[in-house]
Amino acid sequence: MSQQAPVSAVVNNDLKFNVAITYESAPLILEPYTLKVVLKTSASTPDSAGLTFEEGSGLTVTYPSEFTWVIPRADNTTAGQLWYRVDIIDGSGDVATALYGNFTVIAA
């Protein structure tokens, strides 16, 4: 299910990403799942050392298979290379990574 998708952004900006989740080339209905996005310095960095975004705290489901991820300017103050992961969690607590990849913050 995991898809690698690099993301780029400009430092010191409020960021808003519209994200669509698919499974086997079809939209994945997000209603039965909980979303979580982790942004951290590298894939091997513990999640607890990064920023976590959840529904109501930076994530908003906007369509059955899409959500908006908002990162406020206060959390986007340093240019460089980061890493992110989008997890979907079912009602049993099982976690599947839907998207992941490099998150490049460019100085402007």
C-alpha positions in Angstrom: 0.0 0.0 0.0 2.9 2.4 0.7 3.7 5.0 -2.0 6.8 7.1 -2.0 6.1 10.8 -2.9 8.6 13.6 -2.4 7.3 16.9 -1.1 8.8 20.4 -1.4 8.0 23.6 0.4 9.4 27.1 1.1 10.7 28.0 4.5 8.9 30.5 6.7 5.5 30.0 4.9 2.3 28.6 6.2 1.9 25.3 4.3 -1.2 23.6 3.1 -1.2 20.3 1.1 -4.2 18.6 -0.4 -3.5 14.8 -0.2 -5.4 12.0 -2.0 -4.9 8.4 -0.8 -5.4 5.6 -3.3 -5.1 1.9 -3.1 -4.6 -0.2 -6.2 -5.2 2.9 -8.3 -8.6 3.6 -6.8 -9.5 6.2 -4.2 -9.3 4.9 -0.6 -12.3 5.9 1.4 -10.9 7.4 4.6 -14.1 7.3 6.8 -13.3 4.1 8.7 -9.7 5.1 9.4 -7.8 7.6 11.6 -5.1 9.6 9.9 -1.7 10.5 11.3 1.2 12.3 9.7 4.7 12.4 11.2 7.3 15.0 10.0 10.9 14.4 11.3 14.5 14.8 10.4 15.0 11.4 8.9 13.3 8.0 8.5 15.2 6.6 11.4 14.5 9.4 13.8 12.0 8.3 16.5 8.5 9.6 15.9 8.5 11.2 19.3 11.3 13.6 18.1 9.3 14.9 15.2 6.0 16.7 14.7 2.8 14.7 14.7 -0.3 15.9 12.9 -3.7 14.3 13.5 -7.3 15.0 12.5 -8.3 18.2 14.2 -4.6 19.1 14.7 -3.3 19.9 11.3 -5.3 17.3 9.3 -8.8 17.7 7.9 -10.6 15.1 5.8 -12.1 17.1 2.9 -13.5 14.4 0.6 -14.0 10.7 1.0 -10.4 9.9 -0.1 -8.7 13.2 0.4 -7.4 15.3 3.3 -5.7 18.6 3.9 -2.4 18.8 5.8 -1.6 22.2 7.3 1.8 23.1 8.7 1.9 26.5 10.4 4.8 28.9 9.7 5.9 28.5 13.3 6.8 24.9 12.5 8.5 25.7 9.2 11.5 27.9 10.1 14.5 25.9 8.9 15.5 25.0 5.4 16.8 21.5 4.8 15.9 17.9 4.2 13.2 16.2 6.3 11.2 13.0 6.0 7.4 12.4 6.4 5.0 9.5 6.7 1.2 9.3 6.3 -0.3 6.5 8.3 -3.9 5.2 8.2 -5.1 3.4 11.3 -8.1 1.1 11.4 -10.5 0.5 14.2 -8.4 -2.4 15.5 -5.4 -0.2 15.8 -3.6 -1.7 12.8 -1.3 0.9 11.1 -0.5 1.0 7.4 1.7 3.6 5.9 0.0 5.1 2.8 2.6 7.7 1.8 6.2 8.6 2.8 9.2 10.3 1.5 11.6 13.2 1.6 10.3 16.6 2.6 12.5 19.3 1.2 12.3 22.8 2.7 13.8 25.4 0.4 15.2 28.8 1.5 13.8 31.7 -0.4 
